């Protein structure tokens, strides 16, 4: 199974080129699901698990991997399917999201597909807000074109882990609240869960939140404002964008913003569950002003307050 991810380090160069690679798998069902390879640390056969009495119903147990205890989430159960049985092909996808490591129990791990964010589309609005998909795409397999569903892992984790959006008293600068009241911040993220986390945090500052679901939507909005004569650098206190999004990722969005003289002064913060020094290098390459690894309410507030101090 390690051969599936043998070249994952080289694959990271796709990030920033509006491309990604998807690790495709099943959940012991006909449907094919996927997550971004960049968030995958390794794939292995399901090891022995230690049970955790009283844990969340989607937690199957804990796996001991090279001395590290990794919680194992039954992905079938987490997204509303009946729990996985102990029969059939069972594999563990070890991932790193939001500065934490966890394993997802899945069925067959199929292959890795190289694609472009322009080929990734949001799920239809008609599927409702309760779905666990962040995007969908089409992939050709065995001379057939199949629909692949990309799971909103942040939503899955948020329902298991209690993310606290409260702000520490020592972080909040109350002298800035009158200046922050009514200031506009653009949030760009394809995950409704991630948007709500940011919004829930920044609402406490009294700012006005504008939401976009992907990079293309955000860039079109900014271009529209510019065409109407709006100075977006003054209109918005900042833009907070995710890295991974359908149609246009956060790196490409930032690059396009920096390439347009009308919006070049817009303050851009990258807020992503992707971790590591690679992101910091990408931030410098495309011209982001700040980088935040999700989800850190105090750090998010500090970035907003620092920006407010700059413009006073």
GIPEPE-V115763 format. One record per pair of residues at least 6 apart in sequence whose ideal C-beta (glycine too) atoms are under 7 Angstrom apart, sorted by the first residue. I is the first residue (numbers start at 1). J is the second residue. If there is no record, write none. Layout:
BEGIN
I:J
I:J
END
This chain:
BEGIN
1:43
1:44
1:45
1:91
1:109
2:42
4:43
4:109
4:112
5:40
5:42
5:43
8:37
8:40
11:21
11:37
12:38
12:278
14:20
14:21
15:38
15:251
15:282
16:251
16:282
16:285
16:286
18:116
18:117
18:118
18:248
18:249
18:252
19:115
19:116
19:117
20:36
20:115
20:117
20:244
21:37
21:112
21:113
21:114
22:34
22:36
22:37
22:112
22:113
22:115
22:148
23:34
23:35
23:37
23:40
23:93
23:109
23:112
24:32
24:34
24:110
24:111
24:113
24:148
25:33
25:93
25:106
25:107
25:108
25:109
25:110
26:32
26:33
26:107
26:108
26:110
27:33
27:75
27:76
27:81
27:106
27:107
28:76
28:84
28:88
28:107
31:149
32:110
32:146
32:148
33:149
33:151
34:148
34:150
35:95
35:150
35:151
35:153
36:244
37:112
38:274
39:95
39:96
39:97
39:274
40:93
40:95
41:94
41:95
41:96
41:101
42:94
43:91
43:93
43:109
44:91
44:92
45:91
46:90
46:91
46:92
46:105
47:63
47:92
49:60
49:61
49:62
49:63
49:72
50:61
50:62
51:61
52:59
52:61
52:62
56:160
57:77
58:73
58:74
58:77
58:78
58:160
59:71
59:72
59:73
59:160
60:72
60:74
60:105
61:72
62:69
62:70
62:71
62:72
63:70
63:72
63:92
63:103
70:94
70:101
70:102
70:103
71:102
71:103
72:92
72:103
72:105
73:102
73:103
73:104
73:105
73:156
73:160
74:83
74:84
74:105
75:104
75:105
75:106
76:82
76:83
76:84
77:83
78:156
79:132
79:151
79:156
80:132
84:90
84:105
88:107
89:107
89:108
90:105
90:107
91:106
91:109
92:103
92:105
93:103
93:104
93:106
93:109
94:101
94:103
95:102
95:104
96:275
97:153
97:154
97:157
97:273
98:157
98:273
98:294
98:295
99:275
99:293
113:139
115:137
117:245
117:246
117:247
117:248
117:249
118:247
119:137
120:135
120:137
120:150
120:246
120:247
121:135
121:136
121:137
121:246
122:135
122:190
122:213
122:214
122:246
123:131
123:133
123:135
123:136
129:192
132:151
132:152
132:155
132:156
133:149
133:150
133:151
133:152
134:150
134:151
134:152
134:190
134:191
135:150
135:190
135:246
136:147
136:148
136:149
136:150
137:148
137:150
138:145
138:146
138:147
138:148
139:146
139:148
152:191
152:193
154:191
154:193
154:194
154:273
155:191
155:193
158:193
163:197
163:295
165:197
165:200
165:201
165:297
166:297
167:201
167:204
167:297
167:298
167:301
168:298
171:298
171:301
171:302
172:301
173:305
176:305
176:308
177:205
177:206
179:308
179:312
180:205
180:206
180:207
180:308
181:206
182:208
183:207
183:208
183:237
184:208
184:210
184:235
184:236
184:237
185:202
185:207
185:209
185:236
185:237
185:238
185:240
186:210
186:212
186:218
186:236
186:239
187:195
187:198
187:199
187:209
187:211
187:240
188:212
188:215
188:218
188:239
188:241
188:242
188:250
188:253
189:195
189:242
190:213
190:214
190:242
190:245
190:246
194:242
194:294
195:211
197:295
198:240
198:271
198:300
199:209
201:297
201:300
201:301
202:209
202:304
205:301
205:304
207:237
212:218
212:221
214:245
214:246
214:247
214:248
215:241
215:245
215:247
215:248
215:249
215:250
215:252
215:253
216:247
216:248
218:241
218:253
219:248
219:253
219:256
222:232
222:257
222:263
225:232
225:235
226:232
226:262
226:263
232:263
232:266
233:263
233:265
233:266
236:266
237:307
237:308
238:267
238:268
238:269
238:307
239:266
239:268
240:269
240:271
241:250
241:253
241:254
241:268
241:270
241:271
242:250
242:271
242:272
243:249
243:250
243:251
243:270
243:272
243:274
250:270
250:272
251:282
251:286
254:268
254:286
254:287
254:288
255:286
257:263
257:266
257:268
258:264
258:286
258:287
267:289
267:307
268:288
268:289
269:288
269:289
269:290
269:292
269:303
270:283
270:288
270:291
271:292
271:294
272:279
272:293
272:294
273:294
275:293
279:291
280:291
283:291
290:303
292:299
292:300
292:303
END
